[in-house]
Amino acid sequence: LKALGLQPEWPMAGYFLRANVESLGLTGREFAAKFYQERQVLVGPGDRYSPRGEPTIRISFALEDGRLREGLARLTSFVRGEPTE
């Protein structure tokens, strides 16, 4: 995530993390909607979980390894602006 310019914030507990998407010029809500529309991957907009979460998205890693890897691959191509296959 850091290599993509997203700043991850690891939780004290739980199976999720937050990533700041402000560097992409999007709010967390805009990013989540666009990411789902273009890559069919759900992430939560950070403002749904915290009053200061507006520039963040919430990513769950509570799923099997293959699905997590696929979601992260789609996240990478989305952030880099690569076309979908």
The first five atom37 places (N, CA, C, CB, O) and aatype in JSON, in Angstrom:
{
  "aatype": [10, 11, 0, 10, 7, 10, 5, 14, 6, 17, 14, 12, 0, 7, 18, 13, 10, 1, 0, 2, 19, 6, 15, 10, 7, 10, 16, 7, 1, 6, 13, 0, 0, 11, 13, 18, 5, 6, 1, 5, 19, 10, 19, 7, 14, 7, 3, 1, 18, 15, 14, 1, 7, 6, 14, 16, 9, 1, 9, 15, 13, 0, 10, 6, 3, 7, 1, 10, 1, 6, 7, 10, 0, 1, 10, 16, 15, 13, 19, 1, 7, 6, 14, 16, 6],
  "atom_mask": [
    [1, 1, 1, 1, 1],
    [1, 1, 1, 1, 1],
    [1, 1, 1, 1, 1],
    [1, 1, 1, 1, 1],
    [1, 1, 1, 0, 1],
    [1, 1, 1, 1, 1],
    [1, 1, 1, 1, 1],
    [1, 1, 1, 1, 1],
    [1, 1, 1, 1, 1],
    [1, 1, 1, 1, 1],
    [1, 1, 1, 1, 1],
    [1, 1, 1, 1, 1],
    [1, 1, 1, 1, 1],
    [1, 1, 1, 0, 1],
    [1, 1, 1, 1, 1],
    [1, 1, 1, 1, 1],
    [1, 1, 1, 1, 1],
    [1, 1, 1, 1, 1],
    [1, 1, 1, 1, 1],
    [1, 1, 1, 1, 1],
    [1, 1, 1, 1, 1],
    [1, 1, 1, 1, 1],
    [1, 1, 1, 1, 1],
    [1, 1, 1, 1, 1],
    [1, 1, 1, 0, 1],
    [1, 1, 1, 1, 1],
    [1, 1, 1, 1, 1],
    [1, 1, 1, 0, 1],
    [1, 1, 1, 1, 1],
    [1, 1, 1, 1, 1],
    [1, 1, 1, 1, 1],
    [1, 1, 1, 1, 1],
    [1, 1, 1, 1, 1],
    [1, 1, 1, 1, 1],
    [1, 1, 1, 1, 1],
    [1, 1, 1, 1, 1],
    [1, 1, 1, 1, 1],
    [1, 1, 1, 1, 1],
    [1, 1, 1, 1, 1],
    [1, 1, 1, 1, 1],
    [1, 1, 1, 1, 1],
    [1, 1, 1, 1, 1],
    [1, 1, 1, 1, 1],
    [1, 1, 1, 0, 1],
    [1, 1, 1, 1, 1],
    [1, 1, 1, 0, 1],
    [1, 1, 1, 1, 1],
    [1, 1, 1, 1, 1],
    [1, 1, 1, 1, 1],
    [1, 1, 1, 1, 1],
    [1, 1, 1, 1, 1],
    [1, 1, 1, 1, 1],
    [1, 1, 1, 0, 1],
    [1, 1, 1, 1, 1],
    [1, 1, 1, 1, 1],
    [1, 1, 1, 1, 1],
    [1, 1, 1, 1, 1],
    [1, 1, 1, 1, 1],
    [1, 1, 1, 1, 1],
    [1, 1, 1, 1, 1],
    [1, 1, 1, 1, 1],
    [1, 1, 1, 1, 1],
    [1, 1, 1, 1, 1],
    [1, 1, 1, 1, 1],
    [1, 1, 1, 1, 1],
    [1, 1, 1, 0, 1],
    [1, 1, 1, 1, 1],
    [1, 1, 1, 1, 1],
    [1, 1, 1, 1, 1],
    [1, 1, 1, 1, 1],
    [1, 1, 1, 0, 1],
    [1, 1, 1, 1, 1],
    [1, 1, 1, 1, 1],
    [1, 1, 1, 1, 1],
    [1, 1, 1, 1, 1],
    [1, 1, 1, 1, 1],
    [1, 1, 1, 1, 1],
    [1, 1, 1, 1, 1],
    [1, 1, 1, 1, 1],
    [1, 1, 1, 1, 1],
    [1, 1, 1, 0, 1],
    [1, 1, 1, 1, 1],
    [1, 1, 1, 1, 1],
    [1, 1, 1, 1, 1],
    [1, 1, 1, 1, 1]
  ],
  "atom_positions": [
    [[0.82, -1.19, 0.0], [0.0, 0.0, 0.0], [0.86, 1.26, 0.0], [-0.93, 0.0, 1.2], [0.56, 2.24, -0.68]],
    [[1.94, 1.21, 0.77], [2.84, 2.37, 0.8], [3.44, 2.64, -0.57], [3.96, 2.15, 1.83], [3.59, 3.79, -0.97]],
    [[3.79, 1.58, -1.31], [4.36, 1.73, -2.65], [3.37, 2.38, -3.62], [4.8, 0.38, -3.19], [3.78, 2.96, -4.63]],
    [[2.09, 2.29, -3.32], [1.05, 2.9, -4.16], [0.72, 4.32, -3.73], [-0.21, 2.05, -4.12], [-0.12, 4.98, -4.35]],
    [[1.39, 4.81, -2.68], [1.12, 6.16, -2.19], [-0.01, 6.21, -1.19], [0.0, 0.0, 0.0], [-0.46, 7.3, -0.81]],
    [[-0.49, 5.05, -0.75], [-1.56, 4.98, 0.25], [-0.91, 4.73, 1.6], [-2.6, 3.85, -0.1], [-0.06, 3.85, 1.74]],
    [[-1.3, 5.49, 2.59], [-0.72, 5.36, 3.91], [-1.59, 4.48, 4.79], [-0.53, 6.75, 4.56], [-2.64, 4.92, 5.27]],
    [[-1.17, 3.22, 5.02], [-1.99, 2.33, 5.85], [-1.91, 2.7, 7.33], [-1.55, 0.89, 5.65], [-0.87, 3.14, 7.83]],
    [[-3.03, 2.51, 8.0], [-3.11, 2.71, 9.45], [-3.56, 1.38, 10.04], [-4.1, 3.89, 9.84], [-4.72, 0.99, 9.87]],
    [[-2.67, 0.69, 10.73], [-3.0, -0.61, 11.3], [-3.79, -0.45, 12.58], [-1.73, -1.43, 11.56], [-3.45, 0.4, 13.41]],
    [[-4.82, -1.25, 12.76], [-5.64, -1.16, 13.96], [-4.95, -1.81, 15.16], [-7.01, -1.81, 13.73], [-4.01, -2.59, 14.99]],
    [[-5.42, -1.5, 16.33], [-4.9, -2.16, 17.54], [-5.43, -3.59, 17.6], [-5.31, -1.37, 18.81], [-4.8, -4.46, 18.2]],
    [[-6.58, -3.84, 16.99], [-7.17, -5.18, 16.94], [-8.11, -5.23, 15.74], [-7.94, -5.51, 18.28], [-8.47, -4.2, 15.18]],
    [[-8.49, -6.42, 15.36], [-9.43, -6.57, 14.26], [-8.77, -7.07, 12.99], [0.0, 0.0, 0.0], [-7.55, -7.27, 12.93]],
    [[-9.59, -7.27, 11.98], [-9.14, -7.82, 10.71], [-9.35, -6.83, 9.58], [-9.87, -9.12, 10.41], [-9.89, -7.17, 8.53]],
    [[-8.92, -5.63, 9.79], [-9.06, -4.59, 8.79], [-7.98, -3.55, 9.02], [-10.47, -3.95, 8.84], [-7.36, -3.5, 10.09]],
    [[-7.76, -2.72, 8.02], [-6.9, -1.57, 8.18], [-7.51, -0.41, 7.41], [-5.44, -1.86, 7.69], [-8.38, -0.61, 6.55]],
    [[-7.06, 0.76, 7.71], [-7.5, 1.93, 6.96], [-6.33, 2.41, 6.11], [-8.0, 3.07, 7.91], [-5.17, 2.31, 6.51]],
    [[-6.66, 2.94, 4.94], [-5.64, 3.5, 4.06], [-6.12, 4.87, 3.59], [-5.36, 2.56, 2.84], [-7.26, 5.04, 3.17]],
    [[-5.23, 5.83, 3.69], [-5.55, 7.19, 3.29], [-5.41, 7.31, 1.77], [-4.63, 8.22, 4.01], [-4.35, 7.01, 1.22]],
    [[-6.49, 7.74, 1.09], [-6.49, 7.86, -0.37], [-6.46, 9.32, -0.83], [-7.73, 7.16, -0.94], [-6.67, 9.61, -2.01]],
    [[-6.21, 10.21, 0.09], [-6.2, 11.64, -0.2], [-5.23, 12.0, -1.33], [-5.84, 12.42, 1.06], [-5.51, 12.9, -2.12]],
    [[-4.09, 11.31, -1.42], [-3.1, 11.6, -2.45], [-3.63, 11.34, -3.86], [-1.85, 10.77, -2.22], [-3.06, 11.82, -4.84]],
    [[-4.73, 10.58, -3.97], [-5.32, 10.28, -5.27], [-6.38, 11.32, -5.67], [-5.95, 8.89, -5.25], [-6.96, 11.24, -6.75]],
    [[-6.6, 12.29, -4.79], [-7.58, 13.34, -5.09], [-9.02, 12.9, -4.91], [0.0, 0.0, 0.0], [-9.93, 13.49, -5.49]],
    [[-9.23, 11.85, -4.12], [-10.57, 11.32, -3.89], [-10.85, 11.24, -2.4], [-10.73, 9.93, -4.54], [-9.93, 11.09, -1.59]],
    [[-12.12, 11.34, -2.04], [-12.51, 11.03, -0.67], [-12.6, 9.52, -0.55], [-13.87, 11.73, -0.28], [-12.59, 8.81, -1.56]],
    [[-12.68, 9.02, 0.64], [-12.85, 7.59, 0.84], [-14.13, 7.08, 0.19], [0.0, 0.0, 0.0], [-14.15, 5.99, -0.39]],
    [[-15.18, 7.86, 0.29], [-16.47, 7.48, -0.3], [-16.38, 7.44, -1.83], [-17.58, 8.47, 0.15], [-16.9, 6.51, -2.45]],
    [[-15.73, 8.43, -2.43], [-15.56, 8.45, -3.89], [-14.71, 7.27, -4.36], [-14.92, 9.78, -4.34], [-15.03, 6.61, -5.34]],
    [[-13.62, 7.02, -3.63], [-12.75, 5.91, -3.98], [-13.5, 4.59, -3.92], [-11.53, 5.87, -3.05], [-13.44, 3.79, -4.85]],
    [[-14.22, 4.36, -2.82], [-14.95, 3.1, -2.64], [-15.95, 2.88, -3.76], [-15.66, 3.09, -1.29], [-16.06, 1.77, -4.29]],
    [[-16.7, 3.92, -4.13], [-17.7, 3.79, -5.19], [-17.06, 3.51, -6.54], [-18.55, 5.05, -5.27], [-17.51, 2.63, -7.28]],
    [[-16.02, 4.25, -6.86], [-15.35, 4.09, -8.15], [-14.63, 2.74, -8.25], [-14.34, 5.23, -8.37], [-14.66, 2.09, -9.29]],
    [[-14.0, 2.32, -7.16], [-13.29, 1.04, -7.13], [-14.27, -0.11, -7.33], [-12.53, 0.88, -5.79], [-13.98, -1.05, -8.07]],
    [[-15.41, -0.04, -6.67], [-16.41, -1.1, -6.86], [-16.95, -1.1, -8.29], [-17.56, -0.94, -5.86], [-17.08, -2.16, -8.91]],
    [[-17.26, 0.08, -8.8], [-17.82, 0.19, -10.15], [-16.84, -0.34, -11.2], [-18.18, 1.65, -10.45], [-17.24, -1.04, -12.13]],
    [[-15.56, -0.02, -11.06], [-14.58, -0.38, -12.08], [-13.95, -1.76, -11.88], [-13.51, 0.65, -12.13], [-13.56, -2.4, -12.85]],
    [[-13.83, -2.21, -10.61], [-13.09, -3.46, -10.36], [-13.89, -4.49, -9.56], [-11.82, -3.16, -9.62], [-13.39, -5.58, -9.29]],
    [[-15.12, -4.17, -9.19], [-16.01, -5.06, -8.46], [-15.39, -5.57, -7.15], [-16.38, -6.24, -9.34], [-15.51, -6.75, -6.81]],
    [[-14.73, -4.68, -6.43], [-14.16, -4.99, -5.12], [-14.74, -3.99, -4.12], [-12.59, -4.92, -5.15], [-14.74, -2.78, -4.35]],
    [[-15.24, -4.51, -3.01], [-15.81, -3.66, -1.96], [-14.76, -3.27, -0.93], [-16.97, -4.37, -1.27], [-14.06, -4.12, -0.4]],
    [[-14.67, -1.99, -0.67], [-13.94, -1.46, 0.48], [-14.9, -0.48, 1.14], [-12.55, -0.76, 0.07], [-15.79, 0.06, 0.47]],
    [[-14.73, -0.25, 2.4], [-15.63, 0.67, 3.1], [-15.08, 2.08, 3.1], [0.0, 0.0, 0.0], [-13.88, 2.27, 3.3]],
    [[-15.93, 3.08, 2.89], [-15.48, 4.46, 3.05], [-15.21, 4.73, 4.52], [-16.52, 5.46, 2.49], [-16.03, 4.41, 5.38]],
    [[-14.07, 5.32, 4.81], [-13.65, 5.53, 6.19], [-14.58, 6.37, 7.03], [0.0, 0.0, 0.0], [-14.65, 6.18, 8.25]],
    [[-15.31, 7.3, 6.41], [-16.19, 8.16, 7.2], [-17.38, 7.39, 7.77], [-16.69, 9.31, 6.35], [-18.07, 7.9, 8.65]],
    [[-17.61, 6.19, 7.3], [-18.68, 5.36, 7.86], [-18.27, 4.82, 9.24], [-19.0, 4.18, 6.9], [-19.13, 4.46, 10.04]],
    [[-16.98, 4.77, 9.51], [-16.48, 4.15, 10.74], [-15.88, 5.13, 11.73], [-15.45, 3.13, 10.39], [-15.7, 4.8, 12.9]],
    [[-15.57, 6.34, 11.28], [-14.93, 7.32, 12.16], [-15.2, 8.73, 11.65], [-13.4, 7.05, 12.27], [-15.21, 8.95, 10.43]],
    [[-15.42, 9.69, 12.53], [-15.63, 11.07, 12.08], [-14.42, 11.64, 11.33], [-15.95, 11.95, 13.27], [-14.58, 12.52, 10.48]],
    [[-13.21, 11.15, 11.63], [-12.04, 11.65, 10.92], [-11.61, 10.74, 9.78], [-10.89, 11.83, 11.89], [-10.49, 10.84, 9.28]],
    [[-12.49, 9.84, 9.37], [-12.16, 8.86, 8.35], [-12.45, 9.28, 6.93], [0.0, 0.0, 0.0], [-12.34, 8.46, 6.02]],
    [[-12.82, 10.53, 6.69], [-13.24, 11.0, 5.37], [-12.22, 10.71, 4.27], [-13.51, 12.46, 5.43], [-12.62, 10.31, 3.18]],
    [[-10.91, 10.9, 4.49], [-9.97, 10.64, 3.39], [-9.48, 9.19, 3.34], [-8.79, 11.56, 3.51], [-8.48, 8.9, 2.69]],
    [[-10.16, 8.28, 4.03], [-9.65, 6.91, 4.1], [-10.66, 5.88, 3.58], [-9.28, 6.57, 5.54], [-11.85, 6.16, 3.43]],
    [[-10.13, 4.69, 3.31], [-10.96, 3.53, 3.01], [-10.62, 2.47, 4.05], [-10.72, 3.0, 1.54], [-9.54, 2.49, 4.65]],
    [[-11.54, 1.56, 4.25], [-11.33, 0.47, 5.21], [-11.26, -0.83, 4.41], [-12.49, 0.41, 6.29], [-12.17, -1.16, 3.65]],
    [[-10.16, -1.54, 4.59], [-9.89, -2.78, 3.87], [-9.91, -3.94, 4.86], [-8.54, -2.72, 3.12], [-9.18, -3.92, 5.85]],
    [[-10.73, -4.93, 4.59], [-10.77, -6.12, 5.44], [-9.78, -7.15, 4.9], [-12.2, -6.71, 5.49], [-9.68, -7.35, 3.69]],
    [[-9.07, -7.8, 5.8], [-8.21, -8.9, 5.38], [-8.66, -10.2, 6.05], [-6.73, -8.61, 5.72], [-7.86, -11.11, 6.27]],
    [[-9.95, -10.27, 6.36], [-10.54, -11.46, 6.98], [-11.19, -12.33, 5.9], [-11.59, -11.06, 8.05], [-12.4, -12.58, 5.94]],
    [[-10.4, -12.79, 4.96], [-10.89, -13.68, 3.92], [-9.75, -14.58, 3.49], [-11.45, -12.88, 2.71], [-8.59, -14.39, 3.87]],
    [[-10.08, -15.57, 2.69], [-9.05, -16.54, 2.33], [-8.0, -15.88, 1.44], [-9.68, -17.75, 1.61], [-8.26, -14.9, 0.75]],
    [[-6.81, -16.45, 1.49], [-5.62, -15.86, 0.88], [-5.79, -15.53, -0.6], [-4.47, -16.8, 1.05], [-5.38, -14.45, -1.04]],
    [[-6.39, -16.42, -1.38], [-6.55, -16.18, -2.81], [-7.41, -14.97, -3.12], [0.0, 0.0, 0.0], [-7.09, -14.18, -4.01]],
    [[-8.5, -14.82, -2.39], [-9.38, -13.67, -2.6], [-8.7, -12.37, -2.17], [-10.7, -13.85, -1.82], [-8.86, -11.34, -2.81]],
    [[-7.94, -12.43, -1.08], [-7.22, -11.25, -0.62], [-6.18, -10.83, -1.66], [-6.54, -11.52, 0.75], [-6.08, -9.64, -1.98]],
    [[-5.43, -11.77, -2.18], [-4.43, -11.46, -3.2], [-5.08, -10.87, -4.45], [-3.63, -12.72, -3.57], [-4.55, -9.92, -5.03]],
    [[-6.2, -11.42, -4.87], [-6.9, -10.9, -6.05], [-7.39, -9.48, -5.8], [-8.08, -11.81, -6.42], [-7.25, -8.62, -6.66]],
    [[-7.95, -9.24, -4.63], [-8.41, -7.89, -4.3], [-7.27, -6.89, -4.29], [0.0, 0.0, 0.0], [-7.43, -5.76, -4.76]],
    [[-6.13, -7.29, -3.74], [-4.98, -6.38, -3.7], [-4.4, -6.16, -5.1], [-3.9, -6.94, -2.77], [-3.93, -5.07, -5.4]],
    [[-4.44, -7.18, -5.95], [-4.0, -7.02, -7.34], [-4.9, -6.02, -8.06], [-3.99, -8.39, -8.08], [-4.42, -5.18, -8.82]],
    [[-6.2, -6.13, -7.83], [-7.13, -5.19, -8.45], [-6.94, -3.78, -7.9], [-8.57, -5.65, -8.24], [-7.05, -2.81, -8.64]],
    [[-6.66, -3.67, -6.61], [-6.41, -2.37, -6.0], [-5.18, -1.74, -6.64], [-6.21, -2.51, -4.47], [-5.18, -0.56, -6.98]],
    [[-4.13, -2.53, -6.81], [-2.9, -2.03, -7.41], [-3.15, -1.52, -8.83], [-1.84, -3.13, -7.42], [-2.72, -0.41, -9.17]],
    [[-3.82, -2.31, -9.65], [-4.05, -1.87, -11.03], [-4.98, -0.67, -11.08], [-4.63, -3.03, -11.86], [-4.83, 0.19, -11.95]],
    [[-5.94, -0.6, -10.17], [-6.86, 0.53, -10.11], [-6.11, 1.82, -9.78], [-7.96, 0.27, -9.07], [-6.27, 2.83, -10.46]],
    [[-5.28, 1.78, -8.73], [-4.54, 2.97, -8.31], [-3.56, 3.4, -9.39], [-3.8, 2.7, -6.99], [-3.34, 4.6, -9.59]],
    [[-2.97, 2.45, -10.08], [-2.01, 2.78, -11.15], [-2.7, 3.22, -12.44], [-1.11, 1.59, -11.45], [-2.04, 3.64, -13.39]],
    [[-4.02, 3.12, -12.49], [-4.76, 3.54, -13.67], [-4.67, 2.58, -14.84], [0.0, 0.0, 0.0], [-4.9, 2.97, -15.99]],
    [[-4.33, 1.34, -14.55], [-4.22, 0.33, -15.61], [-5.61, -0.09, -16.07], [-3.42, -0.91, -15.11], [-6.54, -0.12, -15.27]],
    [[-5.75, -0.41, -17.35], [-7.07, -0.85, -17.85], [-7.47, -2.2, -17.29], [-7.06, -0.91, -19.38], [-6.61, -3.01, -16.93]],
    [[-8.76, -2.44, -17.21], [-9.24, -3.74, -16.76], [-9.08, -4.75, -17.88], [-10.71, -3.67, -16.3], [-9.04, -4.38, -19.05]],
    [[-8.98, -6.0, -17.52], [-8.79, -7.04, -18.52], [-10.11, -7.47, -19.12], [-8.09, -8.24, -17.92], [-10.14, -8.35, -19.98]]
  ]
}
